Amino acid sequence: MAMEIATTQEAFRKADGIGYRRFLQAMHAQVVFDWYMEIGCRSGRTFAPVRSATIAVDPHFSITADVMGEKPALHVFQQTSDAFFESRFLDKNGILIGLSFLDGMHLIEFLLRDFMAAEAASAPGGVIAIHDCCPFSHEMTTRNLDNLPDGAWTGDVWKILPILQTYRADLKVDVLDCRRTGLVVVSNLDPKSTVLRERYEDILTVYQRLTLSGFGVDRLYGSFDYRSARDEAEAGFPRFRGAGRPVPVTRRAAKVSP
């Protein structure tokens, strides 16, 4: 599969909607899942407001605040996501995930493995949310871990968008405009699908060394339209409700600030 070289004028489209943490916090205030899983947690700030039974995976936690909150259960695994999934903890305990939030190592080979494992463990109606797939500079897309930018770093996980568009047209992929690097929401999951696993090496052969300059900024951003995260919140988070159940929410919790 050959990649086209970008020849048109590039135009990054920076996401400028609700901050992703505020969006997720408001969503968790209104929707509870049987199980929620987060890959890449570090401080626990993102999963602290979750009210679902939670699985948190990160090789280097740095938690200094109360992250238990109203959760009925919290399982914390200080290890890589590869090691976690290889342990088969989910299978051994009969756990199916309603919502997975993937924000781990920002290299496509890691994200692709996390996505495959999360989809395989998803409950009926399950959803996968992925952070940092909408870069706003070339510098932040580097794969060089020894020379990361001073500011935001998205790595090359933007590639998950063309990969899913190419190999998994059966999925529903929406990109919310959560500031600053978007939030990809994938639904219509098929836990039995083996397409990505069977094509994993072929996919990496095509995409692993590909740069955003080579793929084309215009081509990437021309492949999707941002959906309003604020509209999603004000509508009661319909993209997420199929995977969970609504719960009473106070007026204060329901409000989403910029």
Disulfide bonds with the S-S distance in Angstrom:
none
